[in-house]
Amino acid sequence: MTVVRLTATAEQDVEKAVAWYDRQRPGLGPFFLLDLEQAIDRIRLFPDGYPMVRPLVRRMLLARFPYAVVYRQYEPGIVVIAVLHQMTHGERTLERVQSK
């Protein structure tokens, strides 16, 4: 099975998103995590199945939340670089991704 790991920055992105959703409606954060876990499972199965946003960097959109999982394939696995709200996925964000 392909190993998927999150960078420290991506883990911070997830923590911020979960906290924000829990502030909006208590208990909503775990639903975000479930959607993210399902996305990571799909990336694990079909790593080449999502569009490139930079050379070697791909993006997959979550099904229920307006977030994108930005990742790169490496041997022997996949590294999630960022988990970003789609409204913040601009040039500044892509610069952050490109520097990884």
Phi and psi in radians as a Rosetta constraint file:
Dihedral C 1 N 2 CA 2 C 2 CIRCULARHARMONIC -1.197 0.35
Dihedral N 2 CA 2 C 2 N 3 CIRCULARHARMONIC 2.315 0.35
Dihedral C 2 N 3 CA 3 C 3 CIRCULARHARMONIC -1.479 0.35
Dihedral N 3 CA 3 C 3 N 4 CIRCULARHARMONIC 2.320 0.35
Dihedral C 3 N 4 CA 4 C 4 CIRCULARHARMONIC -2.100 0.35
Dihedral N 4 CA 4 C 4 N 5 CIRCULARHARMONIC 2.192 0.35
Dihedral C 4 N 5 CA 5 C 5 CIRCULARHARMONIC -2.211 0.35
Dihedral N 5 CA 5 C 5 N 6 CIRCULARHARMONIC 2.678 0.35
Dihedral C 5 N 6 CA 6 C 6 CIRCULARHARMONIC -1.822 0.35
Dihedral N 6 CA 6 C 6 N 7 CIRCULARHARMONIC 2.440 0.35
Dihedral C 6 N 7 CA 7 C 7 CIRCULARHARMONIC -1.213 0.35
Dihedral N 7 CA 7 C 7 N 8 CIRCULARHARMONIC 2.877 0.35
Dihedral C 7 N 8 CA 8 C 8 CIRCULARHARMONIC -1.041 0.35
Dihedral N 8 CA 8 C 8 N 9 CIRCULARHARMONIC -0.660 0.35
Dihedral C 8 N 9 CA 9 C 9 CIRCULARHARMONIC -1.149 0.35
Dihedral N 9 CA 9 C 9 N 10 CIRCULARHARMONIC -0.712 0.35
Dihedral C 9 N 10 CA 10 C 10 CIRCULARHARMONIC -1.132 0.35
Dihedral N 10 CA 10 C 10 N 11 CIRCULARHARMONIC -0.691 0.35
Dihedral C 10 N 11 CA 11 C 11 CIRCULARHARMONIC -1.078 0.35
Dihedral N 11 CA 11 C 11 N 12 CIRCULARHARMONIC -0.680 0.35
Dihedral C 11 N 12 CA 12 C 12 CIRCULARHARMONIC -1.134 0.35
Dihedral N 12 CA 12 C 12 N 13 CIRCULARHARMONIC -0.695 0.35
Dihedral C 12 N 13 CA 13 C 13 CIRCULARHARMONIC -0.999 0.35
Dihedral N 13 CA 13 C 13 N 14 CIRCULARHARMONIC -0.782 0.35
Dihedral C 13 N 14 CA 14 C 14 CIRCULARHARMONIC -1.142 0.35
Dihedral N 14 CA 14 C 14 N 15 CIRCULARHARMONIC -0.797 0.35
Dihedral C 14 N 15 CA 15 C 15 CIRCULARHARMONIC -1.039 0.35
Dihedral N 15 CA 15 C 15 N 16 CIRCULARHARMONIC -0.744 0.35
Dihedral C 15 N 16 CA 16 C 16 CIRCULARHARMONIC -1.120 0.35
Dihedral N 16 CA 16 C 16 N 17 CIRCULARHARMONIC -0.746 0.35
Dihedral C 16 N 17 CA 17 C 17 CIRCULARHARMONIC -1.133 0.35
Dihedral N 17 CA 17 C 17 N 18 CIRCULARHARMONIC -0.773 0.35
Dihedral C 17 N 18 CA 18 C 18 CIRCULARHARMONIC -1.080 0.35
Dihedral N 18 CA 18 C 18 N 19 CIRCULARHARMONIC -0.772 0.35
Dihedral C 18 N 19 CA 19 C 19 CIRCULARHARMONIC -1.097 0.35
Dihedral N 19 CA 19 C 19 N 20 CIRCULARHARMONIC -0.732 0.35
Dihedral C 19 N 20 CA 20 C 20 CIRCULARHARMONIC -1.106 0.35
Dihedral N 20 CA 20 C 20 N 21 CIRCULARHARMONIC -0.819 0.35
Dihedral C 20 N 21 CA 21 C 21 CIRCULARHARMONIC -1.128 0.35
Dihedral N 21 CA 21 C 21 N 22 CIRCULARHARMONIC -0.644 0.35
Dihedral C 21 N 22 CA 22 C 22 CIRCULARHARMONIC -1.168 0.35
Dihedral N 22 CA 22 C 22 N 23 CIRCULARHARMONIC -0.546 0.35
Dihedral C 22 N 23 CA 23 C 23 CIRCULARHARMONIC -1.231 0.35
Dihedral N 23 CA 23 C 23 N 24 CIRCULARHARMONIC -0.588 0.35
Dihedral C 23 N 24 CA 24 C 24 CIRCULARHARMONIC -1.235 0.35
Dihedral N 24 CA 24 C 24 N 25 CIRCULARHARMONIC -0.751 0.35
Dihedral C 24 N 25 CA 25 C 25 CIRCULARHARMONIC -2.679 0.35
Dihedral N 25 CA 25 C 25 N 26 CIRCULARHARMONIC 1.943 0.35
Dihedral C 25 N 26 CA 26 C 26 CIRCULARHARMONIC -0.897 0.35
Dihedral N 26 CA 26 C 26 N 27 CIRCULARHARMONIC 2.306 0.35
Dihedral C 26 N 27 CA 27 C 27 CIRCULARHARMONIC 1.610 0.35
Dihedral N 27 CA 27 C 27 N 28 CIRCULARHARMONIC -0.091 0.35
Dihedral C 27 N 28 CA 28 C 28 CIRCULARHARMONIC -1.361 0.35
Dihedral N 28 CA 28 C 28 N 29 CIRCULARHARMONIC -0.478 0.35
Dihedral C 28 N 29 CA 29 C 29 CIRCULARHARMONIC -0.938 0.35
Dihedral N 29 CA 29 C 29 N 30 CIRCULARHARMONIC -0.797 0.35
Dihedral C 29 N 30 CA 30 C 30 CIRCULARHARMONIC -1.065 0.35
Dihedral N 30 CA 30 C 30 N 31 CIRCULARHARMONIC -0.519 0.35
Dihedral C 30 N 31 CA 31 C 31 CIRCULARHARMONIC -1.206 0.35
Dihedral N 31 CA 31 C 31 N 32 CIRCULARHARMONIC -0.637 0.35
Dihedral C 31 N 32 CA 32 C 32 CIRCULARHARMONIC -1.073 0.35
Dihedral N 32 CA 32 C 32 N 33 CIRCULARHARMONIC -0.811 0.35
Dihedral C 32 N 33 CA 33 C 33 CIRCULARHARMONIC -1.049 0.35
Dihedral N 33 CA 33 C 33 N 34 CIRCULARHARMONIC -0.701 0.35
Dihedral C 33 N 34 CA 34 C 34 CIRCULARHARMONIC -1.099 0.35
Dihedral N 34 CA 34 C 34 N 35 CIRCULARHARMONIC -0.766 0.35
Dihedral C 34 N 35 CA 35 C 35 CIRCULARHARMONIC -1.088 0.35
Dihedral N 35 CA 35 C 35 N 36 CIRCULARHARMONIC -0.718 0.35
Dihedral C 35 N 36 CA 36 C 36 CIRCULARHARMONIC -1.126 0.35
Dihedral N 36 CA 36 C 36 N 37 CIRCULARHARMONIC -0.765 0.35
Dihedral C 36 N 37 CA 37 C 37 CIRCULARHARMONIC -1.056 0.35
Dihedral N 37 CA 37 C 37 N 38 CIRCULARHARMONIC -0.722 0.35
Dihedral C 37 N 38 CA 38 C 38 CIRCULARHARMONIC -1.142 0.35
Dihedral N 38 CA 38 C 38 N 39 CIRCULARHARMONIC -0.673 0.35
Dihedral C 38 N 39 CA 39 C 39 CIRCULARHARMONIC -1.120 0.35
Dihedral N 39 CA 39 C 39 N 40 CIRCULARHARMONIC -0.768 0.35
Dihedral C 39 N 40 CA 40 C 40 CIRCULARHARMONIC -1.115 0.35
Dihedral N 40 CA 40 C 40 N 41 CIRCULARHARMONIC -0.646 0.35
Dihedral C 40 N 41 CA 41 C 41 CIRCULARHARMONIC -1.085 0.35
Dihedral N 41 CA 41 C 41 N 42 CIRCULARHARMONIC -0.715 0.35
Dihedral C 41 N 42 CA 42 C 42 CIRCULARHARMONIC -1.186 0.35
Dihedral N 42 CA 42 C 42 N 43 CIRCULARHARMONIC -0.686 0.35
Dihedral C 42 N 43 CA 43 C 43 CIRCULARHARMONIC -1.081 0.35
Dihedral N 43 CA 43 C 43 N 44 CIRCULARHARMONIC -0.733 0.35
Dihedral C 43 N 44 CA 44 C 44 CIRCULARHARMONIC -1.037 0.35
Dihedral N 44 CA 44 C 44 N 45 CIRCULARHARMONIC -0.713 0.35
Dihedral C 44 N 45 CA 45 C 45 CIRCULARHARMONIC -1.347 0.35
Dihedral N 45 CA 45 C 45 N 46 CIRCULARHARMONIC -0.641 0.35
Dihedral C 45 N 46 CA 46 C 46 CIRCULARHARMONIC -2.298 0.35
Dihedral N 46 CA 46 C 46 N 47 CIRCULARHARMONIC 1.122 0.35
Dihedral C 46 N 47 CA 47 C 47 CIRCULARHARMONIC -1.065 0.35
Dihedral N 47 CA 47 C 47 N 48 CIRCULARHARMONIC -0.480 0.35
Dihedral C 47 N 48 CA 48 C 48 CIRCULARHARMONIC -1.613 0.35
Dihedral N 48 CA 48 C 48 N 49 CIRCULARHARMONIC 0.093 0.35
Dihedral C 48 N 49 CA 49 C 49 CIRCULARHARMONIC -1.509 0.35
Dihedral N 49 CA 49 C 49 N 50 CIRCULARHARMONIC 0.096 0.35
Dihedral C 49 N 50 CA 50 C 50 CIRCULARHARMONIC -2.212 0.35
Dihedral N 50 CA 50 C 50 N 51 CIRCULARHARMONIC 2.674 0.35
Dihedral C 50 N 51 CA 51 C 51 CIRCULARHARMONIC -1.181 0.35
Dihedral N 51 CA 51 C 51 N 52 CIRCULARHARMONIC 2.589 0.35
Dihedral C 51 N 52 CA 52 C 52 CIRCULARHARMONIC -1.432 0.35
Dihedral N 52 CA 52 C 52 N 53 CIRCULARHARMONIC 2.401 0.35
Dihedral C 52 N 53 CA 53 C 53 CIRCULARHARMONIC -1.902 0.35
Dihedral N 53 CA 53 C 53 N 54 CIRCULARHARMONIC -0.277 0.35
Dihedral C 53 N 54 CA 54 C 54 CIRCULARHARMONIC -2.677 0.35
Dihedral N 54 CA 54 C 54 N 55 CIRCULARHARMONIC 2.838 0.35
Dihedral C 54 N 55 CA 55 C 55 CIRCULARHARMONIC -0.945 0.35
Dihedral N 55 CA 55 C 55 N 56 CIRCULARHARMONIC 2.208 0.35
Dihedral C 55 N 56 CA 56 C 56 CIRCULARHARMONIC 1.216 0.35
Dihedral N 56 CA 56 C 56 N 57 CIRCULARHARMONIC 0.043 0.35
Dihedral C 56 N 57 CA 57 C 57 CIRCULARHARMONIC -1.996 0.35
Dihedral N 57 CA 57 C 57 N 58 CIRCULARHARMONIC 2.201 0.35
Dihedral C 57 N 58 CA 58 C 58 CIRCULARHARMONIC -2.029 0.35
Dihedral N 58 CA 58 C 58 N 59 CIRCULARHARMONIC 2.824 0.35
Dihedral C 58 N 59 CA 59 C 59 CIRCULARHARMONIC -2.364 0.35
Dihedral N 59 CA 59 C 59 N 60 CIRCULARHARMONIC 2.332 0.35
Dihedral C 59 N 60 CA 60 C 60 CIRCULARHARMONIC -2.160 0.35
Dihedral N 60 CA 60 C 60 N 61 CIRCULARHARMONIC 2.350 0.35
Dihedral C 60 N 61 CA 61 C 61 CIRCULARHARMONIC -1.543 0.35
Dihedral N 61 CA 61 C 61 N 62 CIRCULARHARMONIC 2.447 0.35
Dihedral C 61 N 62 CA 62 C 62 CIRCULARHARMONIC -1.195 0.35
Dihedral N 62 CA 62 C 62 N 63 CIRCULARHARMONIC 2.726 0.35
Dihedral C 62 N 63 CA 63 C 63 CIRCULARHARMONIC -1.328 0.35
Dihedral N 63 CA 63 C 63 N 64 CIRCULARHARMONIC -0.709 0.35
Dihedral C 63 N 64 CA 64 C 64 CIRCULARHARMONIC -1.972 0.35
Dihedral N 64 CA 64 C 64 N 65 CIRCULARHARMONIC -0.261 0.35
Dihedral C 64 N 65 CA 65 C 65 CIRCULARHARMONIC -2.132 0.35
Dihedral N 65 CA 65 C 65 N 66 CIRCULARHARMONIC 2.616 0.35
Dihedral C 65 N 66 CA 66 C 66 CIRCULARHARMONIC -1.403 0.35
Dihedral N 66 CA 66 C 66 N 67 CIRCULARHARMONIC 1.012 0.35
Dihedral C 66 N 67 CA 67 C 67 CIRCULARHARMONIC -2.187 0.35
Dihedral N 67 CA 67 C 67 N 68 CIRCULARHARMONIC 2.706 0.35
Dihedral C 67 N 68 CA 68 C 68 CIRCULARHARMONIC -2.120 0.35
Dihedral N 68 CA 68 C 68 N 69 CIRCULARHARMONIC 2.465 0.35
Dihedral C 68 N 69 CA 69 C 69 CIRCULARHARMONIC -1.750 0.35
Dihedral N 69 CA 69 C 69 N 70 CIRCULARHARMONIC 2.083 0.35
Dihedral C 69 N 70 CA 70 C 70 CIRCULARHARMONIC -1.863 0.35
Dihedral N 70 CA 70 C 70 N 71 CIRCULARHARMONIC 2.203 0.35
Dihedral C 70 N 71 CA 71 C 71 CIRCULARHARMONIC -2.557 0.35
Dihedral N 71 CA 71 C 71 N 72 CIRCULARHARMONIC 2.863 0.35
Dihedral C 71 N 72 CA 72 C 72 CIRCULARHARMONIC -2.268 0.35
Dihedral N 72 CA 72 C 72 N 73 CIRCULARHARMONIC 2.584 0.35
Dihedral C 72 N 73 CA 73 C 73 CIRCULARHARMONIC -1.616 0.35
Dihedral N 73 CA 73 C 73 N 74 CIRCULARHARMONIC 2.340 0.35
Dihedral C 73 N 74 CA 74 C 74 CIRCULARHARMONIC -2.328 0.35
Dihedral N 74 CA 74 C 74 N 75 CIRCULARHARMONIC 2.799 0.35
Dihedral C 74 N 75 CA 75 C 75 CIRCULARHARMONIC -1.512 0.35
Dihedral N 75 CA 75 C 75 N 76 CIRCULARHARMONIC 2.187 0.35
Dihedral C 75 N 76 CA 76 C 76 CIRCULARHARMONIC -1.822 0.35
Dihedral N 76 CA 76 C 76 N 77 CIRCULARHARMONIC 0.344 0.35
Dihedral C 76 N 77 CA 77 C 77 CIRCULARHARMONIC -2.721 0.35
Dihedral N 77 CA 77 C 77 N 78 CIRCULARHARMONIC -2.674 0.35
Dihedral C 77 N 78 CA 78 C 78 CIRCULARHARMONIC -2.183 0.35
Dihedral N 78 CA 78 C 78 N 79 CIRCULARHARMONIC 2.435 0.35
Dihedral C 78 N 79 CA 79 C 79 CIRCULARHARMONIC -2.041 0.35
Dihedral N 79 CA 79 C 79 N 80 CIRCULARHARMONIC 2.135 0.35
Dihedral C 79 N 80 CA 80 C 80 CIRCULARHARMONIC -1.459 0.35
Dihedral N 80 CA 80 C 80 N 81 CIRCULARHARMONIC 2.056 0.35
Dihedral C 80 N 81 CA 81 C 81 CIRCULARHARMONIC -1.485 0.35
Dihedral N 81 CA 81 C 81 N 82 CIRCULARHARMONIC -0.645 0.35
Dihedral C 81 N 82 CA 82 C 82 CIRCULARHARMONIC -2.743 0.35
Dihedral N 82 CA 82 C 82 N 83 CIRCULARHARMONIC 2.670 0.35
Dihedral C 82 N 83 CA 83 C 83 CIRCULARHARMONIC -2.228 0.35
Dihedral N 83 CA 83 C 83 N 84 CIRCULARHARMONIC 1.817 0.35
Dihedral C 83 N 84 CA 84 C 84 CIRCULARHARMONIC -2.135 0.35
Dihedral N 84 CA 84 C 84 N 85 CIRCULARHARMONIC 2.490 0.35
Dihedral C 84 N 85 CA 85 C 85 CIRCULARHARMONIC -1.133 0.35
Dihedral N 85 CA 85 C 85 N 86 CIRCULARHARMONIC 2.423 0.35
Dihedral C 85 N 86 CA 86 C 86 CIRCULARHARMONIC -1.101 0.35
Dihedral N 86 CA 86 C 86 N 87 CIRCULARHARMONIC -0.472 0.35
Dihedral C 86 N 87 CA 87 C 87 CIRCULARHARMONIC -1.257 0.35
Dihedral N 87 CA 87 C 87 N 88 CIRCULARHARMONIC -0.355 0.35
Dihedral C 87 N 88 CA 88 C 88 CIRCULARHARMONIC -1.769 0.35
Dihedral N 88 CA 88 C 88 N 89 CIRCULARHARMONIC 0.137 0.35
Dihedral C 88 N 89 CA 89 C 89 CIRCULARHARMONIC -1.523 0.35
Dihedral N 89 CA 89 C 89 N 90 CIRCULARHARMONIC 1.101 0.35
Dihedral C 89 N 90 CA 90 C 90 CIRCULARHARMONIC -1.874 0.35
Dihedral N 90 CA 90 C 90 N 91 CIRCULARHARMONIC -2.819 0.35
Dihedral C 90 N 91 CA 91 C 91 CIRCULARHARMONIC -1.064 0.35
Dihedral N 91 CA 91 C 91 N 92 CIRCULARHARMONIC -0.697 0.35
Dihedral C 91 N 92 CA 92 C 92 CIRCULARHARMONIC -1.015 0.35
Dihedral N 92 CA 92 C 92 N 93 CIRCULARHARMONIC -0.740 0.35
Dihedral C 92 N 93 CA 93 C 93 CIRCULARHARMONIC -1.189 0.35
Dihedral N 93 CA 93 C 93 N 94 CIRCULARHARMONIC -0.735 0.35
Dihedral C 93 N 94 CA 94 C 94 CIRCULARHARMONIC -1.142 0.35
Dihedral N 94 CA 94 C 94 N 95 CIRCULARHARMONIC -0.558 0.35
Dihedral C 94 N 95 CA 95 C 95 CIRCULARHARMONIC -1.095 0.35
Dihedral N 95 CA 95 C 95 N 96 CIRCULARHARMONIC -0.746 0.35
Dihedral C 95 N 96 CA 96 C 96 CIRCULARHARMONIC -1.023 0.35
Dihedral N 96 CA 96 C 96 N 97 CIRCULARHARMONIC -0.770 0.35
Dihedral C 96 N 97 CA 97 C 97 CIRCULARHARMONIC -1.175 0.35
Dihedral N 97 CA 97 C 97 N 98 CIRCULARHARMONIC -0.728 0.35
Dihedral C 97 N 98 CA 98 C 98 CIRCULARHARMONIC -1.137 0.35
Dihedral N 98 CA 98 C 98 N 99 CIRCULARHARMONIC -0.502 0.35
Dihedral C 98 N 99 CA 99 C 99 CIRCULARHARMONIC -1.332 0.35
Dihedral N 99 CA 99 C 99 N 100 CIRCULARHARMONIC -0.138 0.35
